[in-house]
Protein backbone atom coordinates (compact mmCIF):
# COMPACT_ATOMS: atom_id res chain seq x y z
CA UNK A 1 0.00 0.00 0.00
CA UNK A 2 1.45 3.37 -1.05
CA UNK A 3 1.68 6.32 1.27
CA UNK A 4 -0.95 8.94 0.64
CA UNK A 5 0.39 11.93 -1.28
CA UNK A 6 0.84 15.01 0.89
CA UNK A 7 -1.13 17.92 -0.57
CA UNK A 8 -0.10 21.56 -0.60
CA UNK A 9 -2.87 22.30 1.88
CA UNK A 10 -1.39 19.80 4.36
CA UNK A 11 2.08 21.24 3.86
CA UNK A 12 0.70 24.71 4.61
CA UNK A 13 -0.99 23.40 7.74
CA UNK A 14 2.30 21.87 8.89
CA UNK A 15 4.10 25.17 8.23
CA UNK A 16 1.41 27.04 10.15
CA UNK A 17 1.94 24.74 13.13
CA UNK A 18 5.69 25.43 12.99
CA UNK A 19 5.08 29.18 13.00
CA UNK A 20 2.60 28.93 15.86
CA UNK A 21 5.15 27.08 18.00
CA UNK A 22 7.30 30.19 17.72
CA UNK A 23 4.41 32.47 18.67
CA UNK A 24 3.54 30.53 21.82
CA UNK A 25 6.38 32.22 23.70
CA UNK A 26 4.08 35.23 24.14
CA UNK A 27 4.04 36.82 20.68
CA UNK A 28 1.05 37.86 18.59
CA UNK A 29 0.47 37.89 14.84
CA UNK A 30 -1.78 39.74 12.43
CA UNK A 31 -2.53 39.15 8.75
CA UNK A 32 -3.28 41.36 5.73
CA UNK A 33 -4.39 39.53 2.58
CA UNK A 34 -5.48 40.46 -0.89
CA UNK A 35 -5.56 37.68 -3.49
CA UNK A 36 -5.76 34.84 -0.94
CA UNK A 37 -9.02 36.21 0.47
CA UNK A 38 -8.46 35.17 4.08
CA UNK A 39 -6.97 31.74 3.42
CA UNK A 40 -3.82 32.48 5.42
CA UNK A 41 -5.84 33.69 8.41
CA UNK A 42 -8.05 30.64 8.15
CA UNK A 43 -5.04 28.29 8.03
CA UNK A 44 -3.63 29.84 11.19
CA UNK A 45 -6.89 29.99 13.12
CA UNK A 46 -7.60 26.33 12.34
CA UNK A 47 -5.04 25.65 15.06
CA UNK A 48 -6.55 25.33 18.53
CA UNK A 49 -5.80 28.13 20.97
CA UNK A 50 -5.44 30.74 18.24
CA UNK A 51 -7.03 33.43 20.40
CA UNK A 52 -3.84 33.54 22.49
CA UNK A 53 -1.62 34.65 19.63
CA UNK A 54 -3.87 35.73 16.73
CA UNK A 55 -5.08 39.34 16.99
CA UNK A 56 -7.03 40.13 13.84
CA UNK A 57 -6.75 40.15 10.07
CA UNK A 58 -7.77 42.12 7.01
CA UNK A 59 -8.84 41.10 3.52
CA UNK A 60 -8.14 44.23 1.48
CA UNK A 61 -8.97 43.15 -2.03
CA UNK A 62 -9.36 46.57 -3.63
CA UNK A 63 -6.84 49.38 -3.69
CA UNK A 64 -9.28 51.63 -1.84
CA UNK A 65 -9.46 49.27 1.11
CA UNK A 66 -5.67 48.93 1.17
CA UNK A 67 -5.47 52.70 1.49
CA UNK A 68 -8.31 53.08 3.97
CA UNK A 69 -7.70 50.05 6.19
CA UNK A 70 -3.93 49.60 6.04
CA UNK A 71 -2.68 53.09 5.25
CA UNK A 72 -1.03 52.02 1.99
CA UNK A 73 0.28 55.07 0.14
CA UNK A 74 -1.88 55.86 -2.93
CA UNK A 75 1.21 57.09 -4.77
CA UNK A 76 2.91 53.74 -4.22
CA UNK A 77 -0.13 51.92 -5.61
CA UNK A 78 -0.17 54.20 -8.62
CA UNK A 79 3.56 53.94 -9.28
CA UNK A 80 4.28 50.32 -8.35
CA UNK A 81 0.91 48.61 -8.55
CA UNK A 82 -0.87 46.55 -5.92
CA UNK A 83 1.34 43.52 -6.62
CA UNK A 84 4.69 44.94 -5.56
CA UNK A 85 7.25 44.70 -2.79
CA UNK A 86 6.50 48.21 -1.56
CA UNK A 87 2.76 47.57 -1.22
CA UNK A 88 3.35 44.21 0.46
CA UNK A 89 5.55 45.88 3.09
CA UNK A 90 3.10 48.75 3.63
CA UNK A 91 0.23 46.30 4.03
CA UNK A 92 2.17 44.37 6.67
CA UNK A 93 3.23 47.52 8.48
CA UNK A 94 -0.29 48.90 8.42
CA UNK A 95 -1.74 45.72 9.88
CA UNK A 96 1.01 45.55 12.49
CA UNK A 97 0.27 49.09 13.68
CA UNK A 98 -3.50 48.70 13.76
CA UNK A 99 -3.46 45.33 15.52
CA UNK A 100 -0.55 46.23 17.83
CA UNK A 101 0.94 42.82 17.12
CA UNK A 102 4.53 41.56 17.22
CA UNK A 103 4.62 40.33 13.63
CA UNK A 104 2.48 40.78 10.52
CA UNK A 105 2.26 38.88 7.24
CA UNK A 106 0.81 40.29 4.05
CA UNK A 107 0.05 38.68 0.69
CA UNK A 108 -0.57 40.43 -2.62
CA UNK A 109 -0.41 38.59 -5.94
CA UNK A 110 -2.08 37.37 -9.11
CA UNK A 111 -3.97 34.15 -8.38
CA UNK A 112 -5.46 33.87 -11.89
CA UNK A 113 -6.83 32.66 -14.14
CA UNK A 114 -6.05 36.06 -15.77
CA UNK A 115 -3.74 38.85 -14.76
CA UNK A 116 -6.49 41.50 -14.89
CA UNK A 117 -4.65 43.51 -17.52
CA UNK A 118 -1.46 44.02 -15.48
CA UNK A 119 2.04 43.20 -16.63
CA UNK A 120 2.43 40.70 -13.75
CA UNK A 121 2.28 37.00 -14.59
CA UNK A 122 -0.38 34.72 -13.16
CA UNK A 123 0.97 32.95 -10.09
CA UNK A 124 3.24 35.83 -9.13
CA UNK A 125 3.07 36.92 -5.48
CA UNK A 126 4.72 39.26 -3.01
CA UNK A 127 4.77 38.45 0.70
CA UNK A 128 5.49 41.14 3.26
CA UNK A 129 6.77 40.43 6.77
CA UNK A 130 6.95 43.20 9.35
CA UNK A 131 7.92 43.39 13.00
CA UNK A 132 8.39 46.38 15.25
CA UNK A 133 12.02 46.71 14.21
CA UNK A 134 12.25 45.44 10.62
CA UNK A 135 10.24 44.77 7.45
CA UNK A 136 10.97 42.78 4.29
CA UNK A 137 9.28 41.52 1.16
CA UNK A 138 9.95 38.46 -0.94
CA UNK A 139 8.43 37.32 -4.23
CA UNK A 140 7.95 34.03 -6.04
CA UNK A 141 5.95 32.57 -8.89
CA UNK A 142 3.79 29.50 -8.60
CA UNK A 143 2.33 27.62 -11.55
CA UNK A 144 -1.17 26.25 -11.10
CA UNK A 145 -4.85 27.03 -11.23
CA UNK A 146 -6.44 29.70 -9.05
CA UNK A 147 -6.93 27.48 -5.99
CA UNK A 148 -3.48 25.93 -6.27
CA UNK A 149 -1.93 29.38 -6.55
CA UNK A 150 -3.76 30.63 -3.48
CA UNK A 151 -2.66 27.61 -1.46
CA UNK A 152 0.88 28.01 -2.77
CA UNK A 153 0.89 31.69 -1.81
CA UNK A 154 -0.14 30.83 1.73
CA UNK A 155 2.50 28.12 2.03
CA UNK A 156 5.18 30.49 0.69
CA UNK A 157 4.09 33.20 3.12
CA UNK A 158 4.32 30.85 6.10
CA UNK A 159 7.75 29.54 5.14
CA UNK A 160 9.01 33.08 4.53
CA UNK A 161 7.71 34.21 7.91
CA UNK A 162 9.36 31.27 9.69
CA UNK A 163 12.71 31.88 8.02
CA UNK A 164 12.81 35.59 8.79
CA UNK A 165 11.48 35.03 12.30
CA UNK A 166 14.30 32.58 13.01
CA UNK A 167 16.88 34.95 11.53
CA UNK A 168 15.54 37.83 13.63
CA UNK A 169 15.57 35.73 16.80
CA UNK A 170 19.11 34.55 16.07
CA UNK A 171 20.23 38.13 15.47
CA UNK A 172 18.48 39.30 18.64
CA UNK A 173 20.20 36.55 20.64
CA UNK A 174 23.58 37.44 19.14
CA UNK A 175 22.97 41.12 19.87
CA UNK A 176 22.02 40.26 23.44
CA UNK A 177 25.14 38.14 23.90
CA UNK A 178 27.29 40.93 22.44
CA UNK A 179 25.71 43.42 24.84
CA UNK A 180 26.33 41.07 27.77
CA UNK A 181 29.98 40.65 26.74
CA UNK A 182 30.35 44.40 26.35
CA UNK A 183 28.86 45.05 29.77
CA UNK A 184 31.09 42.40 31.32
CA UNK A 185 34.15 43.97 29.69
CA UNK A 186 33.10 47.43 30.89
CA UNK A 187 32.61 46.05 34.40
CA UNK A 188 36.05 44.39 34.28
CA UNK A 189 37.71 47.63 33.17
CA UNK A 190 35.93 49.58 35.92
CA UNK A 191 37.03 47.02 38.50
CA UNK A 192 40.66 47.30 37.37
CA UNK A 193 40.44 51.09 37.47
CA UNK A 194 39.01 50.91 40.99
CA UNK A 195 41.83 48.61 42.10
CA UNK A 196 44.40 50.97 40.58
CA UNK A 197 42.81 53.97 42.34
CA UNK A 198 42.87 52.13 45.66
CA UNK A 199 46.52 51.18 45.16
CA UNK A 200 47.45 54.80 44.38
CA UNK A 201 45.51 56.00 47.42
CA UNK A 202 47.31 53.51 49.70
CA UNK A 203 50.68 54.47 48.26
CA UNK A 204 49.92 58.15 48.80
CA UNK A 205 48.82 57.43 52.38
CA UNK A 206 52.06 55.53 53.15
CA UNK A 207 54.15 58.37 51.68
CA UNK A 208 52.31 60.96 53.76
CA UNK A 209 52.81 58.85 56.90
CA UNK A 210 56.58 58.57 56.29
CA UNK A 211 56.92 62.31 55.74
CA UNK A 212 54.97 63.04 58.92
CA UNK A 213 57.25 60.71 60.90
CA UNK A 214 60.37 62.33 59.41
CA UNK A 215 59.29 65.80 60.46
CA UNK A 216 58.34 64.51 63.88
CA UNK A 217 61.88 63.12 64.46
CA UNK A 218 63.47 66.46 63.64
CA UNK A 219 61.25 68.27 66.09
CA UNK A 220 62.60 66.17 69.00
CA UNK A 221 66.01 67.88 68.88
CA UNK A 222 66.35 70.39 71.88
CA UNK A 223 66.41 74.00 70.74
CA UNK A 224 69.25 74.95 73.13
CA UNK A 225 71.53 72.05 72.32
CA UNK A 226 75.20 73.04 71.76
CA UNK A 227 76.76 70.87 69.17
CA UNK A 228 80.58 70.92 68.87
CA UNK A 229 81.09 73.87 71.28
CA UNK A 230 82.48 72.07 74.36
CA UNK A 231 86.17 73.24 74.02
CA UNK A 232 88.66 73.57 76.95
CA UNK A 233 90.89 76.66 76.68
CA UNK A 234 94.32 77.23 78.40
CA UNK A 235 96.62 80.30 78.53
CA UNK A 236 100.12 80.35 76.98
CA UNK A 237 101.83 80.08 80.38
CA UNK A 238 100.42 76.76 80.92
CA UNK A 239 98.33 77.91 83.89
CA UNK A 240 94.98 76.57 84.00
C-alpha positions in Angstrom: 0.0 0.0 0.0 1.5 3.4 -1.0 1.7 6.3 1.3 -1.0 8.9 0.6 0.4 11.9 -1.3 0.8 15.0 0.9 -1.1 17.9 -0.6 -0.1 21.6 -0.6 -2.9 22.3 1.9 -1.4 19.8 4.4 2.1 21.2 3.9 0.7 24.7 4.6 -1.0 23.4 7.7 2.3 21.9 8.9 4.1 25.2 8.2 1.4 27.0 10.1 1.9 24.7 13.1 5.7 25.4 13.0 5.1 29.2 13.0 2.6 28.9 15.9 5.1 27.1 18.0 7.3 30.2 17.7 4.4 32.5 18.7 3.5 30.5 21.8 6.4 32.2 23.7 4.1 35.2 24.1 4.0 36.8 20.7 1.0 37.9 18.6 0.5 37.9 14.8 -1.8 39.7 12.4 -2.5 39.1 8.7 -3.3 41.4 5.7 -4.4 39.5 2.6 -5.5 40.5 -0.9 -5.6 37.7 -3.5 -5.8 34.8 -0.9 -9.0 36.2 0.5 -8.5 35.2 4.1 -7.0 31.7 3.4 -3.8 32.5 5.4 -5.8 33.7 8.4 -8.1 30.6 8.1 -5.0 28.3 8.0 -3.6 29.8 11.2 -6.9 30.0 13.1 -7.6 26.3 12.3 -5.0 25.7 15.1 -6.6 25.3 18.5 -5.8 28.1 21.0 -5.4 30.7 18.2 -7.0 33.4 20.4 -3.8 33.5 22.5 -1.6 34.7 19.6 -3.9 35.7 16.7 -5.1 39.3 17.0 -7.0 40.1 13.8 -6.8 40.1 10.1 -7.8 42.1 7.0 -8.8 41.1 3.5 -8.1 44.2 1.5 -9.0 43.2 -2.0 -9.4 46.6 -3.6 -6.8 49.4 -3.7 -9.3 51.6 -1.8 -9.5 49.3 1.1 -5.7 48.9 1.2 -5.5 52.7 1.5 -8.3 53.1 4.0 -7.7 50.1 6.2 -3.9 49.6 6.0 -2.7 53.1 5.2 -1.0 52.0 2.0 0.3 55.1 0.1 -1.9 55.9 -2.9 1.2 57.1 -4.8 2.9 53.7 -4.2 -0.1 51.9 -5.6 -0.2 54.2 -8.6 3.6 53.9 -9.3 4.3 50.3 -8.4 0.9 48.6 -8.5 -0.9 46.5 -5.9 1.3 43.5 -6.6 4.7 44.9 -5.6 7.2 44.7 -2.8 6.5 48.2 -1.6 2.8 47.6 -1.2 3.4 44.2 0.5 5.5 45.9 3.1 3.1 48.8 3.6 0.2 46.3 4.0 2.2 44.4 6.7 3.2 47.5 8.5 -0.3 48.9 8.4 -1.7 45.7 9.9 1.0 45.6 12.5 0.3 49.1 13.7 -3.5 48.7 13.8 -3.5 45.3 15.5 -0.6 46.2 17.8 0.9 42.8 17.1 4.5 41.6 17.2 4.6 40.3 13.6 2.5 40.8 10.5 2.3 38.9 7.2 0.8 40.3 4.0 0.1 38.7 0.7 -0.6 40.4 -2.6 -0.4 38.6 -5.9 -2.1 37.4 -9.1 -4.0 34.1 -8.4 -5.5 33.9 -11.9 -6.8 32.7 -14.1 -6.1 36.1 -15.8 -3.7 38.9 -14.8 -6.5 41.5 -14.9 -4.6 43.5 -17.5 -1.5 44.0 -15.5 2.0 43.2 -16.6 2.4 40.7 -13.8 2.3 37.0 -14.6 -0.4 34.7 -13.2 1.0 32.9 -10.1 3.2 35.8 -9.1 3.1 36.9 -5.5 4.7 39.3 -3.0 4.8 38.4 0.7 5.5 41.1 3.3 6.8 40.4 6.8 7.0 43.2 9.3 7.9 43.4 13.0 8.4 46.4 15.3 12.0 46.7 14.2 12.3 45.4 10.6 10.2 44.8 7.4 11.0 42.8 4.3 9.3 41.5 1.2 9.9 38.5 -0.9 8.4 37.3 -4.2 7.9 34.0 -6.0 5.9 32.6 -8.9 3.8 29.5 -8.6 2.3 27.6 -11.6 -1.2 26.2 -11.1 -4.9 27.0 -11.2 -6.4 29.7 -9.1 -6.9 27.5 -6.0 -3.5 25.9 -6.3 -1.9 29.4 -6.5 -3.8 30.6 -3.5 -2.7 27.6 -1.5 0.9 28.0 -2.8 0.9 31.7 -1.8 -0.1 30.8 1.7 2.5 28.1 2.0 5.2 30.5 0.7 4.1 33.2 3.1 4.3 30.9 6.1 7.8 29.5 5.1 9.0 33.1 4.5 7.7 34.2 7.9 9.4 31.3 9.7 12.7 31.9 8.0 12.8 35.6 8.8 11.5 35.0 12.3 14.3 32.6 13.0 16.9 35.0 11.5 15.5 37.8 13.6 15.6 35.7 16.8 19.1 34.6 16.1 20.2 38.1 15.5 18.5 39.3 18.6 20.2 36.5 20.6 23.6 37.4 19.1 23.0 41.1 19.9 22.0 40.3 23.4 25.1 38.1 23.9 27.3 40.9 22.4 25.7 43.4 24.8 26.3 41.1 27.8 30.0 40.7 26.7 30.4 44.4 26.3 28.9 45.1 29.8 31.1 42.4 31.3 34.1 44.0 29.7 33.1 47.4 30.9 32.6 46.0 34.4 36.0 44.4 34.3 37.7 47.6 33.2 35.9 49.6 35.9 37.0 47.0 38.5 40.7 47.3 37.4 40.4 51.1 37.5 39.0 50.9 41.0 41.8 48.6 42.1 44.4 51.0 40.6 42.8 54.0 42.3 42.9 52.1 45.7 46.5 51.2 45.2 47.4 54.8 44.4 45.5 56.0 47.4 47.3 53.5 49.7 50.7 54.5 48.3 49.9 58.2 48.8 48.8 57.4 52.4 52.1 55.5 53.1 54.1 58.4 51.7 52.3 61.0 53.8 52.8 58.9 56.9 56.6 58.6 56.3 56.9 62.3 55.7 55.0 63.0 58.9 57.3 60.7 60.9 60.4 62.3 59.4 59.3 65.8 60.5 58.3 64.5 63.9 61.9 63.1 64.5 63.5 66.5 63.6 61.2 68.3 66.1 62.6 66.2 69.0 66.0 67.9 68.9 66.3 70.4 71.9 66.4 74.0 70.7 69.3 75.0 73.1 71.5 72.0 72.3 75.2 73.0 71.8 76.8 70.9 69.2 80.6 70.9 68.9 81.1 73.9 71.3 82.5 72.1 74.4 86.2 73.2 74.0 88.7 73.6 77.0 90.9 76.7 76.7 94.3 77.2 78.4 96.6 80.3 78.5 100.1 80.4 77.0 101.8 80.1 80.4 100.4 76.8 80.9 98.3 77.9 83.9 95.0 76.6 84.0 
